[in-house]
């Protein structure tokens, strides 16, 4: 590889070799399950794991059982726990922005990594089951950000282990039990390698920090340190090797940029399909494709790979929004285009706000049944001002959008959106996304999207 190989060395670790290193303990545990009489078809295993939140409580072969029980006894120091608690407070404050950043920056940006994107392409887990896959990613984040998530009886550590086992299962399906028309190419390394695992984990920290800067809500160095430490610990639980766990945020960025440079060099084919599926799936939140593209255009702006937006979304959407993919030569053209972009962004937001008003009745929380005495007491409280209707998160952020888009107390739209208003609108969208997410009912499950009770109260989701 000559001098070019030096680009892909980090702290003495050759990232090209790292592509061949997987997660041996989890892989052995999954192999024991595959070889047991209880599970002869590993594709059936993936289905069971996707539909059963308590998968690891099923009757398992000894090797799998021992693996799970050992991992559930992970030891945490008091310093770890202090960081976890601080991270939970950040999550309570900024979790809605995190979900926005996940959908509009982190996921489409990392699809530029073509080699790992082929995993989802071969298994069809994102292209044909996009909504489920994206919502499961969001559910994973909610579980590991929950209060006291690290206790064995809590959902967080269990979910992290489940995802780790699903990764091992996917590796087994692709490398050993692959019945699809598309086979794994050895030039891609191995599927869901150590490089893929650490890069994905660090996205939940580093791209969150970058996204928060874009939304005008930067985290302090102390907050970043706590958040990063928490996710670094989650990485260890999920099978990332110790030598890949950076000591701090600065070192993590040096690793992440090296990985990006290594993986984003390839021509994107599978990644384009994933990005296209993501845009279309965001219609679940009633987002029109045009608005989704306008937001991604802003959120995918990047100094390391400035061609990201056009590269990932141009092949599928250039005809939908040609103005987003047109190059401009002169300063005058750039200024005129910027003004037009703001106008178009405003128009698409107004359209979305109107759509939300139309669909809002579909997201009505069931009202509690009251006996006649409770009804009388409730009526008395209303008369004397002792009871006020509590706005749901969706309504709170719809009102914020309304204040941004319309002149006070009128239905007349503002002339244009300044930068501060655009950032405010994107922050409001984060709240709306989480509000709608809270009503999502997962097909094949007997529960809705799982948001902890304390967070539902804190975020006005009841």
N, C-alpha and C positions, 0 to 999 in steps of 0.2 A: 504493500500500500504506500510505501515511501513516506515522504514528508506529510502527505495528506492524512495519514493515520494519526498524526499527532493531535489533530483536532478532536479526536475521539478518545483521548486519554484523560481521565479525571482522577486525581490523587493516586496515580499509578495503576488505575483500573482501566483496562481496555474495554470500551463499551461494545465493540464488535464481538468480543468473546463473551461479554455479559449477556448478549442476546441468546446465547445457548444455555444459560443457567436458569433453572426453573425453581421450584419449591419442593425439594425432595421429601420432607416429612408429610406435607399435604398430599403429594402425588402418591406416596406409598399407601396412605390411608384410603385414598379413593380407589387405588388398585385392589386393595383388600375387599372393598365393597363390591367392586365389579366382579371379582373372582368368587364371591360368596354366592350361595344358592338364593339368598334373599333379593339379589339384584343382578339379573343376568344381562340387562340392557341398560347401558349407561345413559342413553338418550332418555329412557324412562326416569332415571335418576335426576336428570336436569329438570324434567317436568315436575317431579315430586318436590324437589327443592324450591322451585319457583312458586309452587302453589301452597306449600306447607311452611308456615313461619317457624314451627317447632320441629323442623326436620331432624335436628341433631338429638332430639329426645326419642326418636324411633329406635327400635331394636337394631343394633349395629354390630358388625363383626368386631372382635376384640381389638384389632389394630386401629380401626376407626374410633371405637369407643375410647380407647386409651389416649389417642391423639386429642380428641375433643376434651376429655376430662383434664388432661395435662395443660392444654391451652387456657382452659377456664380458670386455672389456678395461677394465672399470671400475677407476679408480685409487683406492686407499685409502691414507690417511696412517698413520703409525705410531701416532698417537693413536687413529684408528679401530680399528686392529688390537688395541691394548691394551684398548679397550672390548669388542671382540668376544670376546677371550679371557676377560675377566671375566664377560661374559654367559654364555659356555659353562659356566663353573664354577657360576654360579647355576642354569643349566639342569640340570646334573648333580645338584644338590642339590634343586631344587624342581620339576623337570619333571613329576613325577607329579601334583603339586598343580595345575600349569598345565593339564594335560589335564582334570582334574576341573573346574576353573574354566571352561574352554572349553565343556564339555558342559552344565554346570548353571547358568552365569551368562552368559558372554559371548555365546554363540549365541542363547539365547532372549530375552535382554534386547535385543539389537540387532534382532531381528525386529520390534520396534515401529516401525522405520523402514519405513513402508509403501511408499514410492516405490521404493527399491532392492529390497524384498522381491518386487516384481512381476517382477523379472528372473528369479528362481528359479521364480516361479509360471508365467510364460509358457514358459520352457524346460523346466519340469517336472524340473529337475535335482535338486531337493531333495524335492519332494513324492513323486515316483515312484522316485527313485534315491537315497533319503535315506542309506542306509548307505554307499554308495560316496562320496557327496559329503562326508559327515562324516569318513569315514576319510581321504579325500584331503586335507581340511583339516588333520587331525592329521599326515598324512605330510609335508605342506608344512612344518609347524612343526618336526618332527624333522629335516628336511633342512637348514633354515636355522639351526638351533641346533647343528648338528654341529661337531665340531672342524675348524678351518680351512675352514669352509664357503665362504669368499669366494674361494678359488682357482678358476680356470676349470675345472680338471679335477675339482673336487669337485661333489657333487650339489646343494649349497645354492643357489648362484647360478643354476645351470641350472634348478632347480625354480622359483625366483622368476620367471625369464624365461618359463618354460612357463605359469605361472599368468597372467602379464601377457598373453601371446598368447591364452590361452583367454578372458580378459576381452574382448580385441579381437574375437575370433571370435564371442562371444556378442552383442556389440554389432551386429556385421554381420548375424547371424542375425535379431535382433529388428527392426532398422531397415530392412534391405535385402532379406533373403531369408526373411522370416517366412511360414511356411505353416501356422501354428497358427490355431485359432479365435479366440484372444485377441490383439488388436493392442496395440501400445504407445501409451499416451496421452501426447500432447505436454505435458500439464499436469504430468507427472512429471519433466520435464526430459529428459535423455538417460540411457540405461541405463549403469550402472557409470561414473558421472561422477567428476570430481575430488573432489567432496564425498564420494561413496561410498568412493572409494579411500582418502582420508586418514582418514576415520572408522573404516573397517575396520582399517586398519593400526594406528591408535592403540588400538584395542580390545585388541590383543595386548600392549600395554604397560599402559595405564591400568586396564583392567578386571582384568588380572592383579594389579596392585598392590592394587586394592580387594578382590579375592577373597582374596588372601593375608592381608589384614587380618582378613577374616571367618574365616579358618582359623587365626588366632592366630600367624601366621608372617610378620610384616611385614618388607619389605625396607628396608634402610637407605637414606638419601638418596643415598649414593655408589653403592649397588647399583642403585637406580632410575635414576640418571643413566646408568650404563653400559648397562643393559638398554634404556632409551628410545633412547639414541643408536644402538644396534645396529638396532633396529626402524625408526628414522627413516631409516637408511641403506638398509635393505631397501625402505622406501617409495620412495626415490629410484630404486632399481633397477627397481621395479615401475611406474614412470611417474608418480609423484606430483610435481607441480610444486614448485619450490624455495620459492615464497612461502607454501606450506602447511606447510612443515617447521618446527615450533616450535623455539625455541632451548633450551627446557628443559621439564621435566615440568609446572611450574605453568602455563606458557603453553599447553602442549598441552591441559591440562584446560579452560582457558578456551575453546579452539576446540571441544573435544569437547562441552562442555555447550551451546555455542551451536548446534552441529549437532544434538544431541539435541533441543533445544527447537524447532529448525526442522523436523526430520523426524518426531518422535514425536507431532506434533499431529494427524496424519491418523487417520481411522478405520481400525483394523486389520482387514483381511480376508485378504489374502495372508499376512500375518505370522502370523495365527492358524493357518492351514493348515501353515505351516512349523514352528511350535512344536509342534503336534500330531504331525506326522511325526517330529520329533526325539524326543519322549517315547516314541513307539512303537518307534523304532529303537534306543533305549537298551536294549531287551530283548535286543539282541545280546550284552550283557554280563550277561544273566540278571536284570536289574533289573525288578522288578515295577512296574507303572505307579504304584501307590500310593506306593512308596518314592521313586521318581523325583520325583513331585509334592511329597512332603514336603521333599525336599532343595531343589528349586527354589523352594519357598515361602520357605525361609530365604535362599537365595543371591540371589534376586531382590528382596529387601528393599532399598528405595532411597529416599533422601530427595528426589530430584528427581522421580521418577515412582513414588510409593508404590502406584499401582494396577496396576503392571506385571504381577504374577502373575495377578490376577483377569482383567485385560484380555486377556492372551495365552492363558491356559489355561482360564479359566472357561467359555468357550463349548463346549469339547470335554469337559471333565473335571469339571464341577460335579456331575454325577450319580454319578461314580465316587468322589469324595471330598468330599461336601458340607460336611463339617466344616472343610475348608480354605478355603471360600469364604463362610463365615457371618460376618456382622458382629456385634460385641458392644458393648453400650452402657455397661454399668457396669464399674467396676474389679473387682468380684467375678466377673462373667462372664468378663472378660479373664483373670483369674488361674485360674479353673476351666478355661477353654479351654486355657491354656498348659500346665497340668498334664496335661490329656487329650492334647494334642499330643505331649508328651514320651513318654507311655505308648504312644501309637500308633506313634510313631517307633521306639521300642524294639521293639515287636512286629514291625514291618515289617523291621527290621534282623535280628532273629532268624530270620524267614522267609527272608531273603536269605542269611544265613549257612548255613542248612540247605540251600538250593538249591545254593550253591557246593560244599558237601561232596558233593552228589549228582553234580554235573557235573564236578568236579575231574578224574576220570579221563580226560575228553575232552581235557584239556590236558597230556598227558604228553609230555615231550621224548623223542625217540628216543635210546636209550642207545647209546654207541659200541661197536662190535664189538671185542672183545679177543681176542688170541691166547692160547694156553694159558699162556705165560710171564707175560703181563700179568695174567691172571686170578689166578695164584698170588701174584704180588707184591701185587695189590690185596687179596687175602684176608689176607695177612700184615700189611699196613698196618692193616686193620680190627681184627685180633686185638690188635695192640699199640697201638691208639689213635692211629695215625699218619694215619688217613684218616677224615674225618667227612663224612657226607652234607650237601651244601650245599642249603639251603632255596631253592626258587624264590620269586620275588617274590610270586606269588599266595599261597603258603603262609605267607610272613612276615606278610602283611597279613591273611590269614584268622586267623592266631594273634592278631594285635592286636585284631581284632574279637571273637574269643573271649574275650580277657582283659577287654574292655570290657563284654561282655554277660553274662558268667557269673561266679559267685562262684568264687574260687580252687579249682582242682582238682575242681570239681563240674560237674554239668550243670544246676544250679539258677540260673535267671536272676536278675540283680540286680533290686531293687525298682523303681528308677527311674534314669534317666540324667541326671546333672548336666550343666551346660553344657560343662564341660571334656571330659566323656566323649563328648558329641555331636560336638564339634569333632574329637576324636581319631578317632571313627568315620568322619567324612567324609574325614579325611586318609588313613585306611586304605583307603577306597574308591578314592582316587586311585591307590594302588599296585595294587589289584586290577584296575582298568580298564586300566592299562598292561600288566599281566601278561597279561590276556586278549587285548589288542590285539596283543601280540607273536606270538600264535598265528594271527592272522587271515590267511587266504589270499585274496587278491584275485582274484575271478573274471575270467577272461580274461587273467591274467598268469601268468608262470612263476616268480613269487617271492612270498614272504609279505610281511607288513607290514615295511617296511625300517627296522630299528633298527641303528645302527652297532655293530660288534663291541665297541669299547671301552665303549660305553654298556650293552650287554648284560651284559658282565662286571661293570661297576660297579653295575648295578641287579639283579643276580642273575636274569637272564632266560635263562640257559643251563641 
